[in-house]
Amino acid sequence: MRNRPIPGSSGLVRAMRLFGDPVLHAPCEPVTDFGPSLAKLVEDMFATMYAANGVGLAANQIGVPLRVFVYDCPDDEDVRHLGHVVNPRLVVTDGVTVRGPEGCLSLPGVEAGTPRFDQAVVEGVTMDGEPVRVDGTGFFARCLQHECDHLEGGVYLDHVTGRRRARALRAIRRAPWSRP
């Protein structure tokens, strides 16, 4: 039996910002107001992520340039990781570098083999200002690195080179959602 509500169950689905939108390509600002508006943002982010069938979402992906991300992501052992981090800092990236398929809700339908470390640790706080440390391995480590990149104004394609990058950029140009 649950003792707390399902994340996103009272949130509103917000419009997703797509590749090329300036908010995705600029560093986000630290959160300083830990009031009800932050709780509402986190709730809306979960609702939006679930509606888009994602495993992670950064605030700038819905047009809010604040350092917040949410996740509901499995690791390579299929263990579910669920939560949010406010003012995250990627403090450890370690292990082997693995090139694996990576996509993004802000680049729908576009995927590219992207190199990521197999281990990642993020530190920050919760929406209540409580310290939080999130350790990830495998696919979940990829998710943590991906969301932290967003908050720095980056996208996964920044890590892709050569023919993989050219192929992804060509797919973006051809995508029906792509801006002229």
Long-range contacts (C-beta under 8 A, 24 or more apart in sequence): 7-42, 7-43, 7-46, 7-70, 7-72, 7-82, 7-84, 8-43, 8-44, 8-45, 8-46, 8-47, 8-48, 8-49, 8-50, 9-47, 10-43, 10-47, 11-40, 11-43, 11-44, 11-45, 11-46, 11-47, 11-48, 12-44, 12-47, 13-44, 13-47, 13-48, 13-51, 14-44, 14-45, 14-47, 14-48, 14-62, 14-63, 15-62, 15-63, 16-48, 16-52, 16-61, 16-62, 16-105, 16-106, 16-108, 17-60, 17-61, 17-62, 17-63, 17-106, 18-106, 18-107, 18-108, 18-177, 18-178, 18-179, 19-104, 19-106, 19-107, 19-110, 19-155, 19-172, 19-178, 20-178, 20-179, 21-63, 21-106, 23-60, 23-63, 23-65, 24-60, 24-61, 24-106, 24-150, 24-153, 24-155, 25-153, 25-154, 25-155, 26-60, 26-65, 26-153, 27-151, 27-152, 27-153, 28-58, 28-59, 28-60, 28-65, 28-66, 28-67, 28-150, 28-151, 28-152, 28-153, 29-65, 29-66, 29-67, 30-66, 30-67, 30-87, 31-66, 31-67, 31-68, 31-86, 31-87, 34-86, 34-127, 34-128, 34-129, 38-68, 38-86, 38-127, 39-127, 41-66, 41-68, 42-68, 42-70, 42-84, 42-127, 45-69, 45-70, 45-84, 46-70, 46-72, 46-84, 49-105, 52-105, 54-105, 55-143, 56-143, 56-144, 56-146, 56-147, 57-105, 57-147, 58-147, 58-150, 58-151, 59-151, 60-150, 60-151, 60-153, 61-105, 61-106, 61-150, 67-124, 67-151, 68-151, 69-147, 69-148, 69-150, 69-151, 71-140, 71-143, 71-144, 71-147, 73-139, 73-140, 73-143, 74-139, 74-140, 75-136, 75-137, 75-138, 75-139, 75-140, 75-141, 76-137, 76-138, 76-139, 76-140, 77-138, 81-134, 81-136, 81-140, 83-132, 83-134, 84-126, 84-127, 85-122, 85-124, 85-125, 85-126, 85-132, 85-134, 86-124, 86-125, 86-126, 86-127, 86-129, 87-124, 87-125, 88-122, 88-123, 88-124, 88-147, 88-148, 88-151, 89-122, 89-123, 89-124, 89-148, 90-120, 90-121, 90-122, 90-144, 90-145, 90-148, 91-121, 91-122, 91-123, 92-119, 92-120, 92-121, 93-117, 93-119, 93-120, 93-141, 93-145, 94-118, 94-119, 94-120, 95-119, 95-137, 95-141, 98-142, 100-139, 100-142, 102-142, 102-146, 102-156, 103-156, 104-146, 104-155, 104-156, 106-155, 107-155, 107-156, 107-157, 107-168, 107-172, 107-175, 108-175, 108-177, 109-171, 109-175, 110-168, 110-171, 110-172, 110-175, 111-168, 112-156, 112-157, 112-160, 112-164, 112-165, 112-167, 112-168, 113-160, 113-164, 114-142, 114-156, 114-159, 114-160, 115-159, 116-141, 116-142, 116-145, 116-146, 116-159, 117-141, 117-145, 120-144, 120-145, 122-148
